[in-house]
Amino acid sequence: MTDEMTARALRSSWQAAEQTLYSMGGGDVGRYERAVTLVRAVFDELRETESTATLVDRWPEAGAIVAAAAERAGLGLGSLPVDQVAGAGFALRHAALREAETRRARADLIAAARAEGAEWVALHETGDPLAGFADPYGSIRVHLPSGLAIVAGVQPDPATGAVAHTLTVVGLDPLNGDLVDDDPGIADLTYSDCTSFRSGEVALRGLVEEVAAQGSCRIMDDCVVYEVW
């Protein structure tokens, strides 16, 4: 089992290899197409690797995996570096595994919350609302009966560059948390201070619950609520 520091370094090296591989060669279309085909073949060789931890542990086999992938694709490496082809293939598989693991984690959180009879569950929360850009805050909280989710974040105010707290509502699959509607027309709010942001989040939860109960669509803009019929 590879330690986490080494695993993190390997994942970073895969991303760097991916970027370098595709940026080399200038306008050589043939080289680019060969690289894409071989990387995809490496990805296919790794399909039976079912976790990010196992993927990291397989890195010592990278040379053999690239060779098998090249044979399967019926292509030679040519001028393509083995380590970059391997790194790009591992990066592609890692991204797919991370997505699958994240999806399973969301589904598990939702299932546990439903079992406890909860109406809301936090699918994600990181950072500190008071820290501004030093430790940017972000969260996703989903209303289980409706799948409507409040997405909170921090971004620069386009006019001043100061910290702006944002709240928006999206529609998620209420069973697994997949995005199904990036703009259900309920809210897109911005606050200049954390106190107003927190109050706005509480009010928005109430609005989401009301919309879900009524089955109607309302738009919240600052402190004004508009009916949309």
N, C-alpha and C positions, 0 to 999 in steps of 0.2 A: 504494500500500500504506500503510495507516494505521499509525502507530507504536504500540508496545504501551501506552504511557501513555495515549494518546488512546483506544485501544480499550478499555482497562480502565475509563476514565471513562464511555465510552458504554454499556458493559455495566451499570455501576452505575446509570446514568440510566434504562436500560430497566426494570430491576427496580423502581426508585422509581416510574416511570410506571405500571407494572402495579399496584403497591400502592395508589397514589393513585386510579387510575381506578376500581377496584372498591370503594374505601372511600367515594367521593363519592356523593351522592344519597340517603343515608339509606335509607328504606324504599321508594324508587321502584323497584318491581319491573320496570316497563317499561324504565326507563333501564338497569338492570343487565342485562336480557336483550339489549338492543340492543348494549351494550358487549361482552358475551360473543360475540355473533354476529359483530360487526365484527372483533374481535380474532382470532377463528378464521378469518375471511375473509382477514385480513392474513397470518396463518400460512400459509394455502393459497397465497397469492400468492408466498410465499417458499420454496415446496417445492423449487424447482429450484436454490436456493442451497445448495451442498453442503459448505460449510465455514464455521467460525466467522469466519475471516479475511475471506472473501468477504462474509459477512453484514455485518460492520462496514463494509466498503467500500461497501455498498449503502445505508447510512444517509442519504446526501444525497438519495436517491430516495424517502425515506419518504412525503412528501406525495403523490406520484403513486401510490405503492403503496397508500396508504389510499384514495385516490379510486377506483382500479381495484377494490379489494376491496369498497368500498361499492356500486359499480355492480353487481358480480357478486352481492352479497348482496341487492340490491334495497332497500337501506336508506340513508337519509340519516344524517348524523352527529348531527343535532339539536344538543343542548347539549354533546355529547361533544367534548373538545379533540382536535384532530388529532394533536398530539405525544404525547398519552397513549395514544391508540388505537394509534399507530405503535409507541411504545415497548413497550407490552404485547404486541403481535404479534411484534415482534423478540425480546423476552425469551422468549416461548414457543418460537419457532423456535431460538433460541440454546440453550435447555435440551435440545431434541431433538437438536441437532447435537452438543452436548457429550456426551450419553449415547452417541450412536453412535460418536463419536471415542474415548471411553473404552473402549467395548466392543471396538473394533478394536485399540486399544493392548494390552488384556488378551490378546486372541487372538494377537497378534503375539508377546508375551512368552512365552506358553504354547508356541506353535509353535517358537520359537527354543530354549527350554529342552528341549523334546522332541527336537529335532534334535541337541542336544548330549548327550543321554542322561541329563539331570538328573532326579532324583526330585522335587525341590522347586523352586518358583520364587516369588520375591517379586512380587506384583502391585501392591503399594503399600507405601510406607514413608516416613514423615515425622516430623519432630520429634526430640527427644532424650530417651531413657529417664531420664536423670539430671536433666532440667530441670524436671520437675513440670509445673505449669500455665503456666510461662513459655514453654515450647515443647513443647506436649503431643505425646507419642509415639503413633503409630498405625501398624499394619502388617497386611498380609494375605499369608500365605504358604500356597500350595496344594500339596498332595501330589498329583502328577500322575497316578499310577496309580489313585487312588481319587476324586479331586475333593474330598476333605476338606480344609478350609482352617482354619488357625489365625488368628484375628483378635485382635490385641493392641491395647490402648488404655489411656488414663488417664482417670480420673473421680474425683470427690470421694467419699470414704468417707461413707456416709449417717449414720453415728454421730458422726464427729469432724470431717468436712469436710476431712480430710487427703488427700494424694494416694494414690490406690489404683490399682495396676496390674492390669489384667484380661486374662484369656485365655479365649476361647471357641472352639468348633469349629462350623463350618457346612459344609453341603454345596454345592459349586459344580459347574457343568458343567465337566468336565475339558478341554473343547476351547475354550471361550470365556470361562469365569469367571463366567457368569451364576449368580445364586443359585437353587438348586433345593430346599434344605432349610435353614431357619434354625435348626433344633434337632434334629440327628441323635442327640442323647442321649449325647454323649461327654464334654464338659467345659464347665464354667462356673466359672472360678477367679478369685480375687482375692488380691493380694499387697500387703503394706504397704511393702515395700522393693524396690529394683531388683535386688539380688542374688538374692533369692528368686524374683523374677519371671523373671529370665534362666534360673535353674536349672529353674524350672517349665516354661518354654517348651521347653527342651531335652528334658525328660522327656515333655512332651506330644507332641513330634514322634515320639519312640519309640513312644508309645502309639498314635498315629494309624497309624504304619506297621504295628504289630502288629494293630490292628483291621482294617486293609485286607487284611493277609495272611490273617487267620483268617476274615474275613467275618462277625465277630460284633460285638456292641455291648457296650461297657464304659463305665462312668461313672467319671470321675476326680474326686474331691472332696478338695482339699488333697493330703495324701500317701497317701490311701487309695484303692484301686481296687476297685470293686464289679463283680461279674459280673452281667449281666442276661440271663436266658435266656427 
